């Protein structure tokens, strides 16, 4: 017994069973055990059962890391999400994990927090881990770091963002259409002074949702100044509360009768602020969110929201990256889903 093994034994940590141990217990060669693990069709049924019984008796767990190291690549995907505190991204991650599990692959989850430097570090670490592919909701879809890791052989799919050109797969939602749907709904409900709550506008989805909202407003022939843009620092519940205070502080003449929020977290914060200060929703302030996360329907006043197919986004992105890694004839795709307005009490009363 070597010094390391003696140390583990003294510490009460038995040495894990090895392939050699299994071979000895089953009375077969190491190569036969390897075939049972990797090419079971090459082994007779009786021999395979004897080896599997030995594995069970010894508590054998295959060293997948070592096998992947020898192969030069892992059976893992990774998803770098923008904001783990937002249920939208965790729902996307569930879709990715479901698709990966069906392909017998594991998934690493990372959270950039919207920080480009942190995102860069995570991408570099994942590349060092030799993951088969990286799915990412990037801070900047045009980031040179994405191009660099792709040039070195790591496959990448962009999630919930788009990128110019056809050199990379992406999965996204038509956010301009989503913005139009939200504001058209408010106009149809009779609102003629509406706030758009969202930011920062460096985020592509925020810009697109604002563009769609503005287009719907112009198409209705309404005064431009009556669509009020209230910028936020983050897409969070706290920022929604702050926006509610700003709306409440406006004069009666300038105060919007409705608000379209760039995501559901903002809308839930705005809703909370309105309800706790005695404003009636939707009589005093109608509210629309975006994403249709689970909490939207469960809010004190069920929230009207623009629904995105969250898990389907993740599953589709995983399908694209698995095809890219396995199919030599893979063609890059930019899949764009259509959003859907789900009307509830926060605008309908």
Secondary structure, 3 states (H helix, E strand, C coil): CCHHHHHHHHCCCCCCCCHHHHHHHHCCCHHHHHHHHHCHHHCCHHHHHHHHHHHHHHCCCCCHHHHHHHHCCCCEEEEEECCCCCHHHHHHHHHHHHHHHHCCCEEEEEECCCCHHHHHHHHHHHHHCCCCEEEECCCCCCCHHHHHHHHCCCEEEEECCCCCCCCCEEEEECHHHHHHHHHHHHHHCCCCCEEEEECCCCCHHHHHHHHHHHHHHHHCCCCHHHEEEEECCCCCHHHHHHHHHHHHCCCCCCCCCEEEECCHHHHHHHHHHHHHCCCCCCCCCEEEEEECCHHHHHCCCCCEEEECCHHHHHHHHHHHHHHHHHCCCCCCCEEEECCEEECCHHHHC
